[in-house]
Amino acid sequence: MKLIEGFGPNPRAARWFLLEKGIDMPRDQIDVVAGENRQPPYAERNPAGQLPALELDDGRVIGETVAIFEYLEERHPEPPLVGSTPEERAEARMWQRRVELNITEHLYNAFRYGEGHGLFESRMRCLPEAVDGLKQKAQDGLRWLDGLLAGKDWIAGERFTIADIILACALDFGATVGQPIDPSLENLGQWWQHVRARPAFEGSVHPAAAGVGMRG
Ligand SMILES: N[C@@H](CCC(=O)N[C@@H](CS)C(=O)NCC(=O)O)C(=O)O
């Protein structure tokens, strides 16, 4: 099994997940800034053309960060980052989906169409006119989550899960591309301190991050 990765918040989430699990595996690096991920041979193996991907021992390539998380969790259940019971798994998946649909997808699209437009205009249809609204929608989602984080250590409650990893990678990235965390969101601020204290927070940052001036 091999992780195909590179700079970026989604590959960082995969690196973070592996660190939390204590899983070591070979890695191939793809240059996402140069667009190597959109060219053959990688794009033929993962037609979504994005990172990360997991190459299985039988040669299959699994894309989509959450699909990779779920596969690895089945193979390496401890420590659980999705959950060890059907109820825990349902909760983690519920929060993961809320975080992605209400916050991180808007944040990432605002980057692709805005600050990242030069990188992305040749890769996908970009909607520069939507940037301000997308940033606001990400902030709306964060304000909603802030209210729900009152009295909770982690997004799903008492357990650190994939929802925390996904949001932390997006917010750390966002802060370097014109989408800072609103300091008035106090519960989110407390959660942020918790999540930053995990060794994998820094341990998952790609070596190229400092050079490109973004956290991923
Ligand atoms: N839906 C995908 C999104 C992955 C994604 O956006 N990856 C970024 C890196 S953070 C990427 O490959 N960007 C370069 C590109 O889209 O060309 C997932 O969840 O894994």
The ligand as an SDF file (V2000), in Angstrom:
LIG
                    3D

 20 19  0  0  0  0  0  0  0  0999 V2000
  -12.5890   15.7440   -2.9290 N   0  0  0  0  0  0  0  0  0  0  0  0
  -11.1570   15.5660   -2.8250 C   0  0  0  0  0  0  0  0  0  0  0  0
  -10.4920   16.9300   -2.9170 C   0  0  0  0  0  0  0  0  0  0  0  0
   -9.0020   16.8050   -2.9330 C   0  0  0  0  0  0  0  0  0  0  0  0
   -8.3140   18.1240   -3.2790 C   0  0  0  0  0  0  0  0  0  0  0  0
   -8.9420   19.1620   -3.4810 O   0  0  0  0  0  0  0  0  0  0  0  0
   -6.9940   18.0390   -3.3240 N   0  0  0  0  0  0  0  0  0  0  0  0
   -6.2080   19.1920   -3.6720 C   0  0  0  0  0  0  0  0  0  0  0  0
   -5.0120   19.3120   -2.7300 C   0  0  0  0  0  0  0  0  0  0  0  0
   -5.5420   19.8640   -1.1690 S   0  0  0  0  0  0  0  0  0  0  0  0
   -5.7000   19.1050   -5.0810 C   0  0  0  0  0  0  0  0  0  0  0  0
   -5.3780   18.0160   -5.5510 O   0  0  0  0  0  0  0  0  0  0  0  0
   -5.5950   20.2590   -5.7320 N   0  0  0  0  0  0  0  0  0  0  0  0
   -5.0060   20.4000   -7.0190 C   0  0  0  0  0  0  0  0  0  0  0  0
   -5.9840   20.3430   -8.1300 C   0  0  0  0  0  0  0  0  0  0  0  0
   -7.2120   20.2530   -7.8990 O   0  0  0  0  0  0  0  0  0  0  0  0
   -5.5320   20.4010   -9.2770 O   0  0  0  0  0  0  0  0  0  0  0  0
  -10.8000   14.8700   -1.5200 C   0  0  0  0  0  0  0  0  0  0  0  0
  -11.5840   14.9910   -0.5590 O   0  0  0  0  0  0  0  0  0  0  0  0
   -9.7780   14.1900   -1.4480 O   0  0  0  0  0  0  0  0  0  0  0  0
  1  2  1  0
  2  3  1  0
  2 18  1  0
  3  4  1  0
  4  5  1  0
  5  6  2  0
  5  7  1  0
  7  8  1  0
  8  9  1  0
  8 11  1  0
  9 10  1  0
 11 12  2  0
 11 13  1  0
 13 14  1  0
 14 15  1  0
 15 16  2  0
 15 17  1  0
 18 19  2  0
 18 20  1  0
M  END
$$$$
